[in-house]
């Protein structure tokens, strides 16, 4: 029997919602400000997972222009009933201050690959919305409720019936669960087993105190009794465990009757240190006791290896070279806040090249020309070939390691008043911009340039070459740990929220408004 290696979804893939339809397993994860919204992963064996769909792929479903960093799509809930897939999600518009703007929506599809419907608005009472399909055909929406009074924020779990014909919530809103003593109660999911409705929640916050708790009731509206050994899953008292921040879980039953639980985790560089790969998704085995409560098979702390169902599948290589020779981008790439469109990102304007037309700056919450993929390994090399002819110092293009608008490392080509083409590095760290090179590198006119970066855990080194394999380091070794939730969420500075993960990608800026273009021949992501 093969082992499942945790995490099963590496890199920024938090808040998993899992279902099984026949022999197929699907997990939906949060994408926050990255477009398209929601990643849906598919597996036959719980070991090998592949992103097959990003269902919120048009502005009518998801308009995130102006959304702050780490807002946007939070905690999707994927369910299935009578031939229809249902997806509930929040598009968080603001999160600073006492009030939170957290509209929740529902889209549906008969095919997991789409097209998915235009959204039905549900409510804005809170976030982490969830849909439950009861055995009698009734459907219920639940979420945490935001309580702004005296800065409380987490106000417990609410429940309200959903009418699929009227496409709206109906009846009375019930407050069904206050949470346990761990507090910060969120991420509700419901299950029905035997005589009971089971409510699973995340508590303790999404950092190192994170945990999974369970309650049950014979009536869906309560009252709910709590599990006698809550939390059932956590690493909060085990600082040396390799999987930390354990919480925000969902359950699934295999076709053979076995139970598994999926949940988010972080892998810190040091004990309870920085998790530079963001919040990831892991899995564990679950069993039900004679008195009807779920437990992990092995204590409360998840393992890095878990026994799996029988499989004959082969794990694929995780290194990849993107040749940009098709008419569409790989599903690995996402953009910030808005869809990829031909007027700024095209694979057809120049055959075999990805062309980006420069738009707004890296500080913009609206329309950046940036496409990037998740960093999913601690040790990587990323390389690209760029052709770019800037005419102003306000025009830039290059290779970026990006967390959010105020945390990134950017190796870019630009120019100055002498019209020399110059390679330079910009680092943004908590809104402070630095250029670590004393003098930019003059590469002359009319030639392309190879750009490369090697990230080895918290160390990042840029390189350039004008001819193949003639690599030269550029700039000092940079601190990649600034591209982590833990660093960004420094409580002394309170730059928040910070819920995403590190990306590496290609971008182009043109602050003159002339729309200069940059051409990238390929990009290679290599696991070292």
C-alpha angles and dihedrals in degrees: 000000000000124000126236108231114216130259096043093187107042125205126011102356108124137161098036121205113189135193136169121218110184107309094340126096122201130190124191119200137187122267102180110190095355118106134252093045124237125012116231113200125195132207139166096195108027087244106076117046131183130187105240104165144021099193101187095070106140135058093244087066100036128016110176100162107140095014111142122240114292093015123103120070113023130180106340118206116213118196138162131213133165096343097317129106115216124200123189119189143160125232099203109205100181137005109170119101129017097307124066124198103214113158114184124211140185128215128179140198138176088215122053088217091057158179089218121203127256110271128273111215112231113172144310099221093115145321139271093060119193136188124214125193111208125210091250092059097257119129129213134198120209136177142150113275122232111229110192095182112118090347093291096140099172108072102169133261125312131196132200134167120253122214109209093194095052089034094222143091114271139188129018124338109236124203099214108169134029094189131238130287089279089074131193089090115193145129100064120194126177131212132175119217124162112321095340143081109217121209118198119191141174117239141171096049128283096278130073093316093059118134145164118239132184135207133173143200139176088228120054090224091054157180092225126206117207127238111269091232104038131196096049094186129027146118094206094118096037108072094171095055111117092226112060138169089045114185149084096088142180132191133228134181120215123227087256092058098256120136129224133180125211122200143158122269140173128218109212122206089226132012104308088341132129119327101209093179092058126226113333137186124255136174139218139179120261133198134187120233125224090259091056103257126128120239136175111254091233113038120281104296116086122238129231089228124043129180111252140202116274113286142167096192123125123227113242127228113268095209114093142174118212109210099185090220096127130077094248137047122252113265086242090077126080134177132220117267098319135063124266106259135181093245092068108012119036139164094185104056090076118018114243094011136095106227120200121190111212117250134152128355128270087259093063124115091193125047118002123163096227132127120182145160131222121272101233103169135056094228118043144146119212122190136178140169116229133192113188135153109194120186098191138041085238090068117081139162135174151093119328137191102203139185102159142321092295102036119061147108114224128190104192146166119231139139142233138218090287089060092237114147107240134194114213142160127231121191121191115196119173091336092310113122120208134174106208094192115089090206126015116238114257107217098176128230136307101017134105122236133218114224125195140174130191117200116191106179106294095354122089124185125183124210137183136196134186092196128034115284094358092118124178124187113238122202129345128307104281130214109253092181090082085074093072136096091236093058096041092048093059101160091208090063100027100213096163156212105031114170107136131077145236120296132186119208155126127278146168131202129192114179091175090072093233094117099231113190133227122203122211116192097195144331126220125201110194126184109220 
